[in-house]
Amino acid sequence: MTVTTVAMISAGTAAAVPSLVTGFGLIATITLIALLIAKELAGAAAENSSVSEVTLPGALDRALNVGIIPLLMVFVSIVFVNIVKIL
């Protein structure tokens, strides 16, 4: 391989990385929105339940925090990076 070939390969890889990161950011944001909707629906179903025992909607409402909290941190970092880019 020559230096020119290596330079072209690295330039192509460097150009693909921002689009890949943007794609992951979009997927993370859509997943966060879906989990927040599911949590809201599970919380509403748990409140309307007349049973005082642990129910599936109540357990789902608490379990969704496992995915929501890290995705919320990712979302905040995406917003922060975009604000810094603008300034």
Phi, psi and omega in degrees: 000140178266171180296324180295318179296316180296320180295320179293320180294315180294325178293320178294321178292318180295327179287330182280336184296313179299323179291327178292318179295319178298319178297318178293323178296320178294317179297318180296319181293316179295320178296319178299315179298316180297318179293322178295323177294316180297320179296319179296317179294320179293322178294320178293321179291325179290324179291326182280350181286133180272352181278132181274354180282173176289125181246167179298315178298322178294318178293322178294322178301318180283324183288333180293342177297334180298323178269330185289317185297311178295322179292328176294321176295321177296316180298316179297320179292324177296315179297318180298314180296319179293323177294318179296323177298321181290319181282000000 
